[in-house]
Amino acid sequence: MAPEAPTLTGVTNDSLAEMVDALVDVDALISGLMAVRTQLLESVQTWSELTASATSVSSDIASRSLRAEIACALRLPERTVERFFGEARMLVRDLPRTLSALRSGSIGYRHAQVMIDHGAGLAHAALDTFERLAVPAAETTTVAAFDRAARKLRESLDPAALEARTAAAVERREATLTPARDGMADLTLHLAAHDAQAIWTRATEQARRQRTSGDERTLTQLRVDAMRDALLTGTFAALEGRQVRPDVFVTVPVLSLLGLSAEPATLDGYGPIAVSTARELAAHAPSFVRILTHPETGAVLSVGRTRYSVPADLKNALRVRDGTCSFVGCSRNAEFCDIDHTIDWARDGTTSIDNLAFLCRGHHTLKHASSWSPAHVGGGVVQWRSPVGRTYLNQPAGLVPTGATA
């Protein structure tokens, strides 16, 4: 017999906090079931391999047969099943902490997929360190934020390999055109991150200036139109007689810039980039702001000033620290956020790095118009208390877990 649908009286008798707790419990149950499915997928693979080795059936045929069997049973494409098999094998054999966290419900399956993606190819010792440091981050962040943190952590564990991977990836740059519905199409450029970031920033800056001048198109529409016009006419349109220069930040560990370390640099809005790329940008690209960091503490040592519309040093330091809006799970780039006094200025809050954080306009409004309440707990980490009394920690987007050394 199907369970009864909840009545209005039953729902209203529950507090919001109890319903949120119930949702968290259900989500944890789903994660636990995904862990069970993962173990079953690895078990059937192992069974198939053992059976094939004891018979005259080739391992390739056995694998294809099993893939078809599971695809039919689950009504899934065979390529999807093949991917699930690969993920299950890595989780069971190489990522025990991740599988345990999935089983307990402290992370979701999409977090586990990020672990698999970034853990692939790491040597055993590096993978063990990566998992030990990354799982706690996965337990407290959204998938998108965790993906950024995991990418940065991986590159810090194997910085030397980043140079070779970057060179190989640049050789694979491409443009693709994919037809879409309603007379539209998707034009995708796969190119070096610093070039993509500069194009995006330049188009966004032009779009914002046009909006300020009274253009009624949305920021998204203006950004797309700027890119379209640049590709069709060869230039970004100048506004009020001035060519727009983008603000793009590159954070470079000082020892890496001197050639004494292979620790990756960081491109604002993207993540780790090869040191050789950062050196080139720092030396030859005046529209990129070079930021030097301390080799041990990571503290900002200096901020370059040769660029368009230079902000105050404190704003630069905050942008480097936060990277994005400081509300839990928000990935809005700090460049397009407000700087907010966590303790209001009118209530004796100070204009200091420990009382300031970036908030996008929506979460800035939420802070002042509701009972959501933030508090700094050190190192740029902000603890948010929700209206029902739950607390959530937001880690700065640029944070690499302590101990991330090769």
ChimeraX attribute file (.defattr): number of C-alpha atoms within 10 A of each C-alpha:
attribute: neighborCount
match mode: 1-to-1
recipient: residues
	/A:1	3
	/A:2	4
	/A:3	5
	/A:4	6
	/A:5	7
	/A:6	8
	/A:7	9
	/A:8	8
	/A:9	8
	/A:10	9
	/A:11	11
	/A:12	9
	/A:13	10
	/A:14	10
	/A:15	11
	/A:16	13
	/A:17	14
	/A:18	12
	/A:19	12
	/A:20	13
	/A:21	13
	/A:22	12
	/A:23	12
	/A:24	14
	/A:25	13
	/A:26	13
	/A:27	16
	/A:28	19
	/A:29	18
	/A:30	17
	/A:31	24
	/A:32	23
	/A:33	17
	/A:34	18
	/A:35	26
	/A:36	14
	/A:37	14
	/A:38	24
	/A:39	18
	/A:40	14
	/A:41	21
	/A:42	21
	/A:43	16
	/A:44	14
	/A:45	20
	/A:46	13
	/A:47	11
	/A:48	16
	/A:49	18
	/A:50	12
	/A:51	14
	/A:52	17
	/A:53	12
	/A:54	8
	/A:55	9
	/A:56	8
	/A:57	12
	/A:58	11
	/A:59	16
	/A:60	11
	/A:61	11
	/A:62	17
	/A:63	16
	/A:64	12
	/A:65	13
	/A:66	19
	/A:67	20
	/A:68	19
	/A:69	14
	/A:70	17
	/A:71	17
	/A:72	13
	/A:73	9
	/A:74	10
	/A:75	11
	/A:76	12
	/A:77	13
	/A:78	17
	/A:79	12
	/A:80	12
	/A:81	21
	/A:82	18
	/A:83	11
	/A:84	16
	/A:85	21
	/A:86	16
	/A:87	19
	/A:88	25
	/A:89	19
	/A:90	18
	/A:91	24
	/A:92	19
	/A:93	10
	/A:94	18
	/A:95	22
	/A:96	14
	/A:97	17
	/A:98	28
	/A:99	27
	/A:100	17
	/A:101	22
	/A:102	29
	/A:103	22
	/A:104	16
	/A:105	23
	/A:106	21
	/A:107	27
	/A:108	25
	/A:109	22
	/A:110	16
	/A:111	24
	/A:112	22
	/A:113	18
	/A:114	19
	/A:115	26
	/A:116	20
	/A:117	14
	/A:118	19
	/A:119	23
	/A:120	13
	/A:121	10
	/A:122	14
	/A:123	10
	/A:124	11
	/A:125	9
	/A:126	18
	/A:127	20
	/A:128	17
	/A:129	17
	/A:130	26
	/A:131	23
	/A:132	17
	/A:133	18
	/A:134	24
	/A:135	24
	/A:136	16
	/A:137	22
	/A:138	25
	/A:139	17
	/A:140	18
	/A:141	21
	/A:142	19
	/A:143	20
	/A:144	15
	/A:145	22
	/A:146	22
	/A:147	22
	/A:148	20
	/A:149	24
	/A:150	27
	/A:151	19
	/A:152	25
	/A:153	26
	/A:154	26
	/A:155	23
	/A:156	21
	/A:157	20
	/A:158	18
	/A:159	23
	/A:160	16
	/A:161	12
	/A:162	20
	/A:163	17
	/A:164	11
	/A:165	11
	/A:166	17
	/A:167	13
	/A:168	11
	/A:169	13
	/A:170	13
	/A:171	10
	/A:172	11
	/A:173	11
	/A:174	10
	/A:175	9
	/A:176	9
	/A:177	10
	/A:178	9
	/A:179	10
	/A:180	9
	/A:181	7
	/A:182	6
	/A:183	6
	/A:184	9
	/A:185	11
	/A:186	11
	/A:187	10
	/A:188	11
	/A:189	12
	/A:190	13
	/A:191	16
	/A:192	17
	/A:193	17
	/A:194	21
	/A:195	10
	/A:196	14
	/A:197	20
	/A:198	18
	/A:199	17
	/A:200	16
	/A:201	20
	/A:202	21
	/A:203	26
	/A:204	21
	/A:205	21
	/A:206	23
	/A:207	24
	/A:208	17
	/A:209	16
	/A:210	19
	/A:211	15
	/A:212	10
	/A:213	11
	/A:214	8
	/A:215	13
	/A:216	11
	/A:217	13
	/A:218	12
	/A:219	19
	/A:220	13
	/A:221	11
	/A:222	22
	/A:223	21
	/A:224	15
	/A:225	16
	/A:226	23
	/A:227	20
	/A:228	15
	/A:229	13
	/A:230	15
	/A:231	11
	/A:232	10
	/A:233	10
	/A:234	10
	/A:235	13
	/A:236	20
	/A:237	17
	/A:238	10
	/A:239	13
	/A:240	9
	/A:241	7
	/A:242	8
	/A:243	13
	/A:244	17
	/A:245	18
	/A:246	23
	/A:247	20
	/A:248	21
	/A:249	24
	/A:250	26
	/A:251	25
	/A:252	28
	/A:253	25
	/A:254	21
	/A:255	16
	/A:256	20
	/A:257	20
	/A:258	10
	/A:259	12
	/A:260	10
	/A:261	15
	/A:262	20
	/A:263	27
	/A:264	28
	/A:265	29
	/A:266	22
	/A:267	22
	/A:268	23
	/A:269	23
	/A:270	17
	/A:271	20
	/A:272	28
	/A:273	25
	/A:274	23
	/A:275	24
	/A:276	17
	/A:277	17
	/A:278	25
	/A:279	19
	/A:280	11
	/A:281	17
	/A:282	21
	/A:283	10
	/A:284	10
	/A:285	15
	/A:286	18
	/A:287	18
	/A:288	26
	/A:289	25
	/A:290	24
	/A:291	23
	/A:292	22
	/A:293	20
	/A:294	14
	/A:295	16
	/A:296	8
	/A:297	7
	/A:298	15
	/A:299	14
	/A:300	19
	/A:301	13
	/A:302	16
	/A:303	18
	/A:304	17
	/A:305	17
	/A:306	13
	/A:307	16
	/A:308	14
	/A:309	10
	/A:310	13
	/A:311	10
	/A:312	9
	/A:313	13
	/A:314	13
	/A:315	17
	/A:316	19
	/A:317	18
	/A:318	21
	/A:319	24
	/A:320	23
	/A:321	24
	/A:322	24
	/A:323	24
	/A:324	28
	/A:325	29
	/A:326	33
	/A:327	26
	/A:328	19
	/A:329	20
	/A:330	18
	/A:331	18
	/A:332	18
	/A:333	20
	/A:334	24
	/A:335	20
	/A:336	16
	/A:337	20
	/A:338	16
	/A:339	20
	/A:340	18
	/A:341	20
	/A:342	21
	/A:343	18
	/A:344	14
	/A:345	12
	/A:346	8
	/A:347	8
	/A:348	8
	/A:349	13
	/A:350	15
	/A:351	15
	/A:352	11
	/A:353	16
	/A:354	19
	/A:355	18
	/A:356	23
	/A:357	30
	/A:358	28
	/A:359	27
	/A:360	23
	/A:361	15
	/A:362	12
	/A:363	19
	/A:364	18
	/A:365	11
	/A:366	15
	/A:367	18
	/A:368	11
	/A:369	9
	/A:370	10
	/A:371	13
	/A:372	17
	/A:373	18
	/A:374	21
	/A:375	15
	/A:376	19
	/A:377	11
	/A:378	9
	/A:379	13
	/A:380	21
	/A:381	20
	/A:382	24
	/A:383	20
	/A:384	21
	/A:385	16
	/A:386	15
	/A:387	13
	/A:388	13
	/A:389	12
	/A:390	12
	/A:391	13
	/A:392	17
	/A:393	20
	/A:394	23
	/A:395	24
	/A:396	25
	/A:397	27
	/A:398	22
	/A:399	20
	/A:400	21
	/A:401	17
	/A:402	8
	/A:403	12
	/A:404	19
	/A:405	16
	/A:406	14
